[in-house]
């Protein structure tokens, strides 16, 4: 888990707490207690409409891309698009990153090659949500050559509604 001060102030989750719970974030709460409070908020927000209920099983509902990702600009990473389904089908009008309980950029910097890149995989899958919406979920992984393992970097909901309202599920 990340440093509490960084999480609350630098990442702005003190404001998120106030907006979600209608009270200032108590100084006495540990990171674990904050997570325990945020989890049900994310799964019940918007009438629990953004709770995943099904995952695509048809091969066309999946996309996997592997390639370099920039540590300086993590948005420069493999594209989910392919010949049969362009990247715009996956990303659509925009995306929203879930609330993370770690700092991906610190991890990326620690495993980057001399040129500032890491080997990355972008996995996209079509998810059905409780409200009946079907939207892609993107998972970004980075490979750590030293430990010979993949690390989770981002989880994003793509093709979010035009009003931008999606619940922030935790990871």
C-alpha positions, 0 to 999 in steps of 0.5 A: 500500500502507498503512503497515507499522506501521499494518498490523502493529499497528493492524490486528493482522496481526502476530497473524494472521502468528503464527497463520498461520505459527506464528512472530512476524512478522520485523521485516525483512519488507517489505510486499511480502514479507508479501503474498507470504507471505500470498497462498499461505496464503489460497489454501491454507487450509482445504484450498484450499476457499475458492478461487473456481473459477466465477462465476455467469453467470445474470443472477439470480446478480448484483445491482448497487445504487448509492447513497450510502455513509456515510464515518462508518459504511461499513456504511451503503451500497447494499443488494444486495436487490431485489424478486426476491431480498431482501438477506438472501439475499445477506448470509445469516448473515453475511459476512467481509471479505478481508484488505486491503492498503490503508486504505479509510476514509482513501480514503473521507474524501479523496473524501467530499462535504461531507455525509460521503457518497460515491456507492457501488456494491455489486456482488454475484455468486454464486461457486462455491468449490473445496469446492463451496459457492456463496456471494455475493461482494460488492464495494463501490466508491466514486466519486471525483468529482475523478478521475472513477473508481471505487475498490475499498473492500471485498470480502466473502464473504457467507453464510459457514458457521455456523462462520465458517471462510473463508480470507482471500484478499488484495486 
